[in-house]
Amino acid sequence: MRTTTVARQLFEAVGREYRRYLAPANQLVPYCAYHASHAYAEVGKPGKALPQLLFFGQNADPAHPQERREEEIEKVRDSRYVIAQMLAAEGRIEEAVTELVALRPVFADAFGGSSTQVRNLDKQIARLRAVGEDGGW
């Protein structure tokens, strides 16, 4: 836990400095946001994780050589999933469901339509919809 706290603070500080001097498209900037956001998510700080996750998602550059491209796509996919988790943690159930539903075809393409990942995603969507119905959205 202590290491994650130090890491997220470090990545956030470095990211702020990079944003002062570099364009957002410079790959160093979104990667600081990526690491900071996932560290914040791990320690249950959705309010801190979401802006960093969204920044990464908007500025990640999947246009790399083939060997790096798959890694980039995976990071964006995983970050979108964490965005949905953080939205749900903040009680933004409808937005979380919308993100998970949008991710379903991405997961199906990556893992197969009948994969464990897709089945688990479907279960999570159903659970969140049930919570949303109980909560009145």
N, C-alpha and C positions, 0 to 999 in steps of 0.2 A: 504494500500500500504506500509506504514511504517513497519507494522508487518511482511509482506511478505519479505521485504528487510532484516530486522534483522534476520528472520528465515533462509533465504537462506544462508546468511553469516555465521550464526552459524552452520548450518548443513554442509556446505562446510568445515569450519574450523575443526569441530569435525571429519568429514570423513577423512580429511588429517591426523589428529593425529591417528585415528584408523588404517589407512593404513600403518603408520609408524611402528606400534607395533603388528598388527594382520594380519593374512592371509586374502586375499580377500574373501574367502569363509565364514569367520566368519560373522554371520548374522548381526552384528552391522554395519559393513562396507558398504554393499550394501544398507542398510536402510538409512544411512546418505545420500548416493548418491541419493536414491529415493526421499527423502524429499527435498533435495537441488535442484534436477533437476525439480521437479514439481513447486517449488517456482520460479525458474528462468523462466520456461515456462509461469507462470502466469503473470510475469512482462514483458514478451516479449523479453527475452534474449536467443534466440535459440542457439547462439554460446556457451553460458555457460551451457545451459540445455542439449544439445546433448551429450557431453562427459559423463556427470553424468548419463543420461538415458541409454546410451549404457553400461556403467560400471554396472549399476544395472541389466540390462537385461542379461548380461553375467554371473553375479555372484549371482543372486537370487536363492534361494534354495527351490523349491516347494516340496521337500521331507520332509514334516512335518506331524504330526498327521492330520487326516482327517479334523478336525475343522479348522485348520490353513491352510491346503493345498488349499482350495477354495479361501481363502483370498490372498494367494501367487499368484495363477493363475490369479486372478483378477488384482492384482497390475502389473504383467508382461504384461497382455493384455492391460491394460490402459496405461502403459508406452510405449508400442509399438505404440499405437495410437498417443500419444503425440510426439513420435519420428517422425512419419509421418507429424504431424503438424509443428514441428520445421524444418524438411527438406523443407517443402513447404515454410515456412517463410523465409528460407535462399535462396529460389529460386532454390532449388534442386528438381525440380518438378518430374523428372523421378524416382528418388529414393523414393520420397514420394508416388507416385503412386504404385511403386513396393511393398512398405511396406503395403499400404492399401489393395492392391489386396491379399497379403499374409495373411492379417488379416481377410479377408472376411469369410473364412471357420471357423475361430476361433469365430468370432462374431455369425455366423449362429449356431454353436454348443452351444454357451452360451445363445443366445437370441431367436433362431428360425430363419429359413430361410426367413420368411416373416415379421420379426419384424421391428419395427420402426428403431432400431439401424442399421440393415443391409440395409434397404432402404436408410437411411441417408448416410451410408458409400458408397453405390452405387452412390448416387448423388454427393458426394464429389469426388469420383474417376472420374466421368464423367466431373465435373468442372475442375479438375486438368488436365485431358487429353486435354480438350479444351484449357486451358492456355498453356500447353506444345506444342500443335500443333501451336498455335499462336506464341509461342516463338521459334519455330524451332527445338525442340529436337525430 
